[in-house]
Amino acid sequence: MQELPWSSSHICQEINPLPSFSVTPTATGTQAVRISLPFSAGAFPEGLQLEVHHKSTILLPQVRILTLHPCLPRCVRQAILTFPFHFHSLEPHAFSLKLVISKARDIQPVFSMTESASGTWEISWMNRQLTLTERALSFRIVDSQAWKATLIAPTRESSAPPRIEIVETGPFYHWIRFLYPDARWPRILEYKMDNLGTVSARIHLQRVAVTDGYCPGLGWDVQQGELVDPMAEENGYSIGGALALMLFEGGEPFSIPFGKGTLSFPEAHFLRKGMVQLDSCLPG
């Protein structure tokens, strides 16, 4: 019988090989890497941790276990890894994985969430603050203007509070859902955020009716105190008017400079559905 190799940390290695992967960035600088990987039986025993290696760089990723193999010992079958990485070029970057003993995390930032008596939730991390209600959200960066998004959707008839589901949380990524019950218009408000400051908001609305499947307008009304004019020539939107309409049916991506950040719609041009209406409300 051949003895299994083991490392200096007394972890058996190469029971089954761990997967490797490569990332081709779309921009240089620090980016959030998030990837779902399959693991063969015995490769990633539950209770151990992974290290991500790229040349001399070693990172401890956030790991979300999706499924386990149906056998003993319990081993991970599929997991999502999230970690920040600084890309110096647009060339493909190869990454490998290594098993390590689980460690107590002292990595910042940690996402903290509080609820007020009025039913408002605040999520804070780094110099960011996200304030959530049933009908709106506001996002503020310290020393920067806040922006607010108001939900465009039918009003609920029910006053029942939401059921909160934390899908995933860790030092690099936070994913939370608010499930609002209703007899006619139940909905889920879903928010995802990473440690680099990116926030995504999505609404899932259901029409409960036996007569028809009609749904009125659905979306977000987004405003900011000092909005960078998206129709200015230097931003590529010289349209000669105060109102513009962007349709995604053509499959073209679209984003808007918003103060120190960017408002984007990463899935709309793939779905080829929806539109963005721009209304410049700048002084003068």
N, C-alpha and C positions, 0 to 999 in steps of 0.2 A: 504494500500500500504506500502510495506517495504522500508524504506529509505536505499539508497545505502551507504555502508561504505566509509569513506574518511580518508585520511592520514593527518598528520600534515602539509603537503605541499598543502593541499586543492585539492588533486587529487582524484577523485572517484576511489575506488579500487574494484576489483572483479566484474566488469561489465561482463566480461568473463575472465576466468583464463589465465594468461600468460604461455607460455610453459616453461618447465624446460628441462635440458639436462645434459649429463655426457660426460666427455672426458677421454679416456684412453691413456696416452702419451706413445710414443715409447722410450723416453729418459727423464732423469731428467734434471732440469735446466729450464731456461726461454725459452718458446716456443711460437710461434705465433698460436693462436687459431682462426680459421675461420670456421663458421658454418652457414648454411642456415636453417631458422626456419619458420614454418607456424604460423599464428596468426588467431584466430577466430574473427568474426565480433565484434567490440566494445572493444576488448582486448587492442589494441595499437592504440589510436587515433593519426592521423597525427598531427605533431607539438609538440608532447611530446617526451621525451628522455627515454632511458632505462638505468638502472643500472644492472650490473652483480654481483651477490652475491655468494661467496663460504665461508662458515663459517663466520669468522670475516672480510674477505677481500671483499671490494667493489670496483668495477671497472666501468669506463665509457667507453663503447665500441664505435668503429666506426660502424655506421649503414648505410647500403646501402639498400634503399627501392626498391624492385623489382616490386611488384604489390600492388594494393589497392582493397578493397572490393567495389563492384558496388552499394554502398548505402551511405546515409548520416546519421550521420557525417562521413567524410572520415577517414577510418581506414586502417591500414597496413594489408595486407593479407600474404605477404611473404617478408622476409628481410634477408640480410647477416650481421652477426655480426663478427667483428674482434677485437681482443685484445691480448696483451701479458700476459702470466701468468707463474709464477714460480712453477714448479712441483717438489715436494720434493720426490715423489715416483712414481712407475709405476702403482699404484692402480688407479681404476676409480675415477675421481673427479666429484662430483655433483655440478651443477650450477643452480641458480634460477634467475628470472628477476623481476625487480620492475620498475614501472613508476615514472619518475621524470620530473620536469619542465626543459625545454631545457636551457642549460647554455652556456655562451661563453667559448670556448675552449682555454686553455692556455697550452695544452699538446705539448711537443716537442718529436720527431722532426717533422718539417713541410717540405714536399717535395717542392723544388723550381726548376723551369725549365726556362732556358734561351735559346735563339736562336741566333747564330752568323750570320754575313752577308754571310758566306760561306755555309750556310745550315746545320750547325752542331748544335745539341741540347745537352744541359748539364742539367742533373738532379742531384741535390745535397741534401743530408740529412745526419745528424750526421757527421761522418768522412768519408762518402762515396761520390763518384762522378761517375756518369755514363755518358759517352759521346757517342752520337748516330749519325750515318750517314746512308745513304741508303744502303751501302754495308758492314758496320762494326759497332762494338760497343767495347768500352773499359771500364773496371771497375777498379777503384782504391780505395784502402783504405789508409788513411793517415798513413805514416810510414810503408808502405808495398808495395810490388811489384804489378804493375798493370798487368791485363791479357786482352788479346784482342781476339775477335771472329770475323772472316771475313766470310761473307755470301757466301755460295756455291750455286749459282742459276744463271739462264740465265740473261743476261743484258737486262734492259728495253730499248725499242726503244724510248719511250716518255721521255721528259725532264721536264714534268709538276711536280710541287712540290706536296708533299703529303697532304692529308687531315688528320688533327690530331683530334683524338677523345679521350677525357679523360673519360674513362668508370667509374672510381671511384678514389677519392682522399680523404685523411684525415690524421690524425696523425699517423696511424699505417699501412696504405696500400695505394699503388699508382698503378694504372692500366691505361696504355695508349696504343693507337693503332695509327700506321701510315699507311694510305691507299694510296698506290702508283698506279695511273692509268696507263694502257698500253693497246695497241691494241692486243698484243699477250701474254704477261706475267704479268698481273696485280697481285699485291701481297699485303698482310697485314703483317707488322712487329709489333709484340705485345710484350710489356714488362710489367712485374709485379714485384713489389718490396715491402718489408715490412720493418718496423722500426728496425728489428733485423739484417738487412744486406743481406737478401736473395734476389736474383735477378733471374727471369726466362725470357727466350727469346724464342719466337716461330715465325716461318714464315708460312703463309698460301699463297701458290702459286697456281694460276689458269692458265691453258693452254686454250687459246681462239683459237680454230681451228675447222674447219668443216671436216677435213680429218681424224685425229686420235687423240688419247689422250696421245701421247708420252710426257714424262717428263724426262729430264736429271737428273743428280745427284743433290741432294738437302740436305743441311745441313750447318754445321758450322766448320770452321777451327780455333781451339782454341789454343792459345799460351800464355805463361807467361815467364817473364824474368828469374826467379829462380824457376823453376818447381820442386816440390818434385817428385823424380823419381817414377812413378807409378809401375815400374817393379822391384823395390828394394824388397829384401826378407822381410824386416820389414813391408812392405805394402801389403804383401800377393800375389805379382805378380812376382815370380821368374820363368821367362820363358826362360832365357838363350839366349836372343837375343835383337836386337834394335827395333823390330817391333812386334806388337801383334794385334790380331783382336778379338773383342768381339761381338758376334751375340746375339741379343735379342730374337730370335725365340724360344729359350728354356724356356723363361719366368723367367730368373734369373736377379735380380737387379744388378746394377753395378754403382760404383762411383770411382772417382779419387781424391786423395789428391792434392790440388793445393795451395801451399804456406800455408797461415793461414786459408784457407777455403777448400771446397770440391766441385768438379764439379760432378753433379749427373744428372741422366736421369730418373725422377720419373715416367714417363708414358710408356717409351719404352718397359719395360718387360711385362706390361699389354697388350699392343698392339701387342707384339711379332713381331715387325717390326724394321728394321734398324740395324745399327752396329756402333761400335766405333773402330777406328784404332789408336793405340798408337805408336808414333814414338819418341823414346828417343833421344833428341838432347843435352844432358848434355855434358859439356866439358870432353874430355877424353873418 
